[in-house]
């Protein structure tokens, strides 16, 4: 059996990642997605990477990265590479991987796949006319698309962002949970930002660069990120990189049908621990909510590995309420 020369792992085994963003505390919805990502890889004997996605620096909270690690450990999830244990693909914190993103952006500039865009959000909202997908902003109308990458030097001190020049074609992929998906990125989503004028990276470029560099073969995340996948397909094609498989799982939502937030009560994992909810109780609930078990009986993540099958995961979101589930006083 062939092995990965960097890690010694069999090369035919899947590589997945847990990628918390330290912009706030991890909550029940995050936990369900992490559990499924972990089970999908561990059930096939694959390798897991922990990566801290802190590229969105203005929103990053002090201490949130360590809190995320603590929360994942409490859930009983482990990983084979990460910021706390090291590994062959270090560093595992995005703000320590800036040089990789600059190199990727430079390549896109050389290939004329990006152009400097001086439009503000107000400009885009005023010019855009097409309806946009839920959770997505207005579709960029292509105001600056006539520029070339070299035009950046003529802008002086005028603020701009590097926008990716999308292709006018239908992209398709078969999601392991959501099923067949297709979109025309230029028409349905528009050209998107991949970098800032100082050469620093935006989310889409950083994620694709990291997954490629770390050998990730499976991306499992919430289905609110389905539109991002089509943007990332464009980037993979531009670089000529091999695509991972994708699996987008339904979100955990509140009784109002919206994804979990402060308005739904305190659903933070740290708070559940303080309220003496055990990891096994939460894992049992989450496994039941996904369709993996017939009951909500407590169980460890490790005990779910042997019989895990991603095909059994429900395609419906799960409505969660702390008080109704764990009988916690003051939570509804």
N, C-alpha and C positions, 0 to 999 in steps of 0.2 A: 504494500500500500504506500503510495506516494505521500511524502510529508512536506509541510510548509517549512522551508529552510530557516525562517525567522523564529518559529515557535516550537517546532517539533510536532505540531498537531497534524493529523491526517488531512490532506488537502481536499478530500471529498466531503469533509464535514462542514456544516454551516457555521458562519461567523455572524453573530448578532451584536447589538449594542444597547445599553441602557444610557440614555442621554438626558439627564435632568438639567433644567435651566434654573439657575439660582436667583430667579427674579422674585421669589417668594417661597413660602412653605409648601411642601408636597402634601397633597390631599388624597382623599379616597379615590378620586378619578384617576390621578396619576398612578396610584398603587395598582389599580386593576390593569392598566396598560403595561406597567412594568412586569407584573406577574405573568401576563400572557407572553410578552417578549422573552422573558426568562424561560418559561416552560417550553416555548416553541424550540429554542436552541438546546436546552438541557435534555429534552426528550429524544433528541437525535444525536446526542453526544458531542455537540458542537462547542465552540469557544465564544465567551461573552466578554465584551469590552465595556468598561464604564468610562464615559466621557462627559465632562462638565461643559455644557454649552453656555458660556458666559460672554459671548461676543456682543450681546445687547447690553453693553456696559452701563448706560444711564439707569437701567431698571434693576441691575443686580443689587441684591441685598447682602450686607455684610454678614457672614456666618451661614448663609443659606446653602452654600456648597457642602460644608461639613454636615449640616442638618440633613441634606438629602442623602448623604452617605450613611448617616446614622439611621435614617428612616428605612433605607433599603436593607441594611443589616438586620434591623428589627423585624422586617417582613420575612427574613430567612432567605433572602436572595444573595447570591454571591457572584463573583466575576473573576476572570482569569488575568485581566490586565486593567489597570486603572491608576488614578493619581495617588492612591494610598498604597498600592503594592508595586507600581512600576510595570515594565514590560517592554517588548521590542519596538512598540510604536509610540513611545513617549515623545513629547509630553501629552497628557490626556486632559488638559485644560485649554479651551480654545484661545484664550488670550495669550497663551504661551506658544501658539502655533501661527502667529501672524505672518512670518516669513513665507510659509507654505501658501497662504492665501494671496499674498502679494505676487508671488511667482505665477499663480493661476490667473490672476487678474491681468498681469503683464502679457501672458500668452493670449488671452482674449483680445487685448488691445492690439497686439501684433497681427492677429487674424481678422481684425475689423469686425469682431462679434459684439463689441460694445461701443457706445458713444456717450459723450458728456451731455447730460440733461440738466438744464437750468430751471425746469418747471418746479414750482412750489405745489404743495397739496391743494391750495386754493385754485391755482391755475388749472390743475388737472380736473378738479370738480367742476369748474366753470366750462371747460372744453369738452368733457366727456358726455356722451349721450347714451351709450349702450348700458343696459342693466348689468349689475354685477352679481357674482355668486355670493351666497351667504358667507359671512366671516371675512370676505374679501373687500378691498377698497375699490374705488372707481377704476375702470379699465383705462389704461394710459392711451391717449388718443394719437400718439406718435408725433407730437409737436416738434421734438428735436431729432427725430429719426434721420433727417437728412444730413446730419453731421457725421464726420468721420472721427476716429479716435484721436487723430492728430490735431483736431480743432480745439482740443482742451487747452493748448498753449496760448490760444488767442483770446481766452476768456478772462485772463488776468486774475483779479481777486474775486470775480463773480462766483458765488457758490454753485457747485454742481454735483451730481451723482453720476456714477457709471451705470448705464442702463443696458441690459442685454438685448440684442437684436434677435427677436424670436422669428421662427420660420412659420410660413403660412401653410401649414399642413396638419392633418389630423394625426394625433399620436394615440396609440392604444397600448394598454397593458392589462394583464389578467391579475387582479388583486386576489390574494389568497383567502380573503374574508369577504370583501365587498363585491367580488366578481369582476366581469369585464368592464373596463373603463375606457372612455375616449374623450378627447378634447382637442380643439385647435387653439393653441396657446395664444397666438397673436389675436385671434378674434374673441376668445372667451376670457382671457386673462390679461393680455397686453404685454408689451415689453416691461421687464421688471428690473429693479435695482439689484446690482451685485457688488457694488463698492462705492466708497466715498471719494471725494476729490483728493484726499491725502493718501489714497491707495489702500486704506483699510477695507476689510471685507464686510459684506452684509450676510445675513443668515443663509440664503440659498447657496451661495458660493462656498461658504465655510463648511456647511454640512456635506456637500458633495465631495469637496476636496478631502475632508476627513474620512468619509466612508471609503473612498478610493484608496487613500494612503494606508488605512488600517485593514484593508482587505475584507470589509463588511460585505456579506453576501445576502443578508436578509434585513430589511427595515420593517419593523412592526411598530405602529404608532396609532394615535387617535384619528378617526375618520374626518375630523375637522381639517386635517392636513392633506387631504386628497388633492386639492388644487396645487399645493406645493410640489407634489410628486410630478405633475406635468411640467412645471418649471425646471425641476431637477432632471427630468428626461431630456430636456433641451440642452442642459449643461453637459450631461453625460455624452450626448451625441457630438457636441462641439469639441469635446476633448478626445473623443474616440475611446472612452472608457467602457468597461463591461458593466452592464446594469446589475444591481442586486434584485432580488425579488421583493415585492412589497405586500404588506398586509395591514389594512386599516380597520381598526376595531371600533365599535360604537362607543360613544362617550358615556360617562356617568352624568346624569342631569338632575336638576332639582324638580320639584313638583310643578314649576311653571314651564317646564320643557326646555329650560336654558341650562347650559353647562355649569357645573358647580362654581360658586363664587361666594363671597362673604354674605351675600343676601340670603343664602340658603342655610345659614348657621355655621358653626365652626366645624369644618370637616377635615382639619389638618391632622395628619398622622401623629404629630407630637402631642396634640390635645387628646386624641384617643388613648395614647399611652398613659397620659396623666389621669385619665378617667378610668384606668384599670381595664380597658379593653385589651384583650390579648391578641397577639399577631395571628394565632390560630383561629380565633373567632372571626377576625376580619378576612383572612384568607378563605375560610369556609363560606362566608357570605359572598365574597367576590367570585369564587369558583361556581357557586350556585347561580349567581346573577349572569354568568357567562354561558350557562347551560352545560357546564362540565360535571356537575353533580346534582343529584335529585333533592338533596337537603342542604340546609345551611349549617350543618354540624361542623364544629371546629376541626381543622385539619392543617397540617403544615404544608408549605410549598413543596418540600421535598417529596411528600407522600403523593402528590399529584402527578409527578413526572412520568411514572410507568404507564399510566393509561391516558396521557394527554393526547388529544387529537384536535388540531386547529379547525378541522371541518365541523366540529360540534359547537363552535362558538356562535352564539346568537348574533343576528344582524340588527337587533333592536337595542336602543339605548336603555340604560338602567336608571330608574328613578330612585334616588337615595335620600333618606332623611335620618339623621343621627338618632334622634329620640325614638322614632318608630322602630328602628332596627335594634339598637342596643339599650333601650329604656334608660337613657341618660337624662337626669333631671335638668330642666331648663333648655333642652334642645328639642326643636320641633321640625 
